[in-house]
Amino acid sequence: MLTPGAENSVQRMADVTNTAQIVELWKSSKRSPETRRCYETDIRYFIAFVLGISPKLVQLNDLDLRTVTMNDVLAFADYLETKEYEVSTRARKLAAIKSLLRFALKVEWTKFNVAAEVPLPEPKDKLAERLLSELEVMTMIALTPKGRDRLVIQLLYYTGARVSEIAVLTWRSVQPGRDGNGQVTLYGKGQKTRTVVIPKSIYQELLRQRTNNSPDAPVFGSRQGGAVGERRIRKIVAESGKRAGISGNVSPHWLRHSHATHSLDRGAPVQLLQATLGHSSLNQTSRYTHARPNDSTGLYLPK
């Protein structure tokens, strides 16, 4: 049985006659604009590979998805490996193909999902390499000018939110909580929502920086008047990391990782962390208990 979302898509299928329209329907199910952009690029790259042409020459309608075979997808996976892409990049490109073909089957455009059994490459867990110390995070915050950019850093760290969740945040999602703290409702993957608490000082600073009384106005606006984009947020974080003298290209996800590890270090229950991060499985959250390169149970034994 199709889900309600799939049923709506099926209703729209009456007007669909080609791959480009299928891709547009599929992209519309992705909340993040950055995800939509990257995934379409990946699909074009796959089409170029199957047809043996340059990605620059590809039109989405050049390939009928109903003609794609499992061998095409497996060959594409092998091809990506020869190009020496990072494992995470190969995984993302294959995930885009698998997602599109899964969607095409769900809305009954294809009869089979030929990519269903194609495995994704498993990236090496580099979590411990992406953890910032508490001092590094505080330095990033202190050296970032007051205003929007500093609040972006603070909200990413204190909520543990994904960059896509911060980019779409509106004032409707920011409410007063207990003891003067604030509450922020985040809209995560799979349209799941969760509410997290932010410290009183950050909540009050957010209110001081507010310039638009509309509940639908973005919390973090751009110079053009709309919401700040994910790309700009990434740049804000990277620049903040450089100011703090941190090696590597610091990303918003580093702050999410650091939120998780620092809160556990300070005694936060792992189940509470799971709820705060919006993880569907405790297994996802438990990886942070293994991400402390300077800690081990041996240190807790008698000496």
C-alpha positions, 0 to 999 in steps of 0.5 A: 500500500502506498503512503499518503505522500506517494498517493499524492505523487501518483495522482500527479503521475497522470501528467508525467511522461518523462524522466525530467518530470519524475526527477522534479517530483522526486526532488520536491520530496527533499526539504533542503534546497542544497540536497535537491541541487546536489542530488540533481547533479548526481543524477546527471552524472549517472545519466552521462555515465550510462550514455557515455557522454559528457555531464555538460551535455546531459538532458534529464530526458536523455535516459528513460529510467525504465531502461536502467539495469542493476548492471548500470548501477553496479558499473557506476559504483565501480566507475566512481571508485576508479575516480578516487572520490572520497568514500562519502562522495561515492556514497552520496552519489549512489544514494541519490540514484537509489533514492530516485529509483526507489521513488520511481517504483513507489509512484509506479513509474517503474516495475522494479527498483534495480538499485535496491540491492546495490550496497553503499560504500561505508566511509571510515568513521572519522568522528573523533577527528571532527570533534572540537574541544570546549575551548575551541568552540568557546573561542569560535564564539568569542571571536565571531562578531556579535549579531547574526553570525555569532548567534548562528554558531551558538545555535548550531552548538547549543541545539545540536541542529543540522545546518538545514534545520537552522537555515529554515528556522522562523520565529514561529519556532522560537518560544519562551520556555521555563526559567527564562530559557528558550525553546526551539522547534526543529524540522528534521529529516523525514518531516520529523519535529523536535523541540530543544531548549536553549540557554536563557542568555542565547534566547534573550540575545536572539530576541534583541537581534529580532527586526521582524515581528512576523512569526513567519520571518526567518530567524537568520535573514540574508541581505536580500531579505530572505532566509540565510542559505545553507551555503552562507551558514557553512561559510560563517562556520568555516570563517569562525574556525579559521579565526579561532586557529582551528586546522581543517575546514570546520563545518556546522556538523562539527558543532553538532558532533561537539554538542553531542560529545561535550554533553555526554562528557558533562553527564547528559543521558544518552537517551536525552541526547538521542531526542535532542539530535533527532536520531531515530535509533539509539545506535546512531547516538551511541557512536558518540560514546566511542568518539573520545580519543582520550578516554577509555574504561581502563582509566576508571580501573584501580591503579 
